[in-house]
Amino acid sequence: MNGMLNNRGKRLFIKRWHKTGRHGTLLKPENGIQSEEREEKMGYTQVGLEDKIYEMYPELMQHRIALRLSMDEERNAWVITFEKGGKSRHAFLDKQDADACMDGQQCFYLGTLAAQYIKDLEEDLGIS
């Protein structure tokens, strides 16, 4: 993981994007490195979205659920992996919902899934 920080003190993942065509169409990343262009295009980073989800759904931290996020470019959606004790569940959060989340609007779908996944993960681990 890269140790660089952005101007807000958040971890910055560097990815270089090839641009092509008149409209600067983004193509596949080069060498798996992410650039600041992605943050500028979306207005936030993967880490920023993760922090926001934890802020909006504190029960994830209370139940020690880890989040992993990755962008699925084909679906134009974030893949959110909820993990605890070696067990995991996955959800998709489309970019529009992620943008709304970053603007402080709770996503009913994500909140419902978070509550269900907390229950499921803890049942799988024999906690509840």
C-alpha positions in Angstrom: 0.0 0.0 0.0 1.3 3.4 -0.9 2.1 5.8 2.0 1.3 9.0 0.2 -1.4 11.3 1.6 -3.6 13.8 -0.2 -4.1 17.4 0.9 -6.8 16.2 3.5 -4.4 13.8 5.1 -6.1 10.7 3.7 -4.2 7.8 2.1 -3.8 8.3 -1.6 -3.7 5.4 -4.0 -1.9 6.2 -7.2 -3.1 4.8 -10.5 -2.0 6.1 -13.9 -4.7 6.3 -16.5 -4.2 6.4 -20.3 -6.2 9.1 -22.0 -7.3 8.8 -25.6 -9.6 10.4 -28.0 -11.0 14.0 -28.2 -12.9 13.6 -25.0 -10.1 12.2 -22.8 -11.8 8.8 -22.5 -10.3 6.9 -19.6 -9.0 3.5 -20.5 -7.6 0.6 -18.4 -5.1 1.6 -15.7 -1.4 1.3 -16.4 0.5 -1.1 -14.1 -2.3 -1.2 -11.6 -1.4 2.3 -10.2 -4.2 4.8 -9.5 -3.8 8.5 -10.0 -5.2 11.7 -8.6 -7.2 12.1 -11.8 -9.6 9.5 -10.5 -10.2 11.5 -7.3 -10.7 14.7 -9.2 -13.2 12.9 -11.6 -15.2 11.4 -8.7 -14.5 14.2 -6.1 -13.5 11.6 -3.5 -11.2 8.7 -2.9 -11.8 5.1 -2.1 -10.6 5.7 1.5 -12.8 8.8 1.7 -15.9 6.7 0.8 -14.9 4.0 3.2 -14.5 6.6 6.0 -17.9 8.1 5.1 -19.6 4.7 5.2 -18.1 4.0 8.7 -19.3 7.5 9.8 -22.8 7.0 8.5 -23.1 3.4 9.8 -21.2 3.3 13.1 -22.7 -0.1 13.9 -20.1 -1.5 11.5 -17.3 -0.4 13.8 -19.3 -1.4 16.9 -19.5 -4.9 15.5 -15.9 -4.8 14.2 -16.9 -5.3 10.6 -14.0 -4.5 8.2 -14.8 -2.9 4.8 -12.9 -3.3 1.6 -13.9 -1.2 -1.4 -13.0 -1.5 -5.1 -14.4 0.1 -8.2 -16.0 -2.1 -10.8 -15.6 0.0 -13.9 -17.9 -2.1 -16.1 -20.8 -1.7 -13.6 -19.9 1.8 -12.7 -20.3 0.7 -9.1 -18.3 0.2 -5.9 -17.9 -3.4 -4.7 -18.1 -3.3 -0.9 -16.8 -6.3 1.0 -17.9 -6.7 4.6 -15.5 -8.9 6.5 -15.4 -10.4 10.0 -13.5 -13.4 11.3 -12.6 -14.8 7.9 -16.2 -14.6 6.7 -17.4 -12.0 4.1 -20.4 -10.6 2.3 -20.4 -8.4 -0.8 -22.6 -5.6 -2.0 -22.6 -3.2 -5.0 -23.1 0.5 -4.5 -23.6 2.3 -7.8 -21.7 5.5 -8.3 -24.8 7.7 -7.9 -25.5 6.2 -4.5 -21.9 6.6 -3.6 -22.0 10.3 -4.6 -25.1 10.8 -2.5 -23.4 9.0 0.4 -20.4 11.4 0.2 -22.9 14.3 0.2 -24.2 13.0 3.6 -27.4 11.3 2.3 -27.9 7.9 3.8 -28.5 5.1 1.4 -31.4 3.0 2.5 -30.2 0.0 0.5 -26.7 0.1 2.0 -28.0 0.6 5.6 -30.4 -2.4 5.2 -27.6 -4.5 3.8 -25.2 -3.4 6.6 -27.6 -4.5 9.3 -28.3 -7.8 7.6 -24.7 -8.5 6.9 -23.8 -7.8 10.6 -26.4 -10.3 11.6 -25.3 -12.9 9.0 -21.6 -12.6 9.8 -22.1 -12.9 13.5 -24.4 -15.9 13.1 -21.9 -17.6 10.8 -19.3 -17.1 13.5 -21.6 -18.2 16.3 -21.6 -14.8 18.0 -25.3 -14.1 18.2 
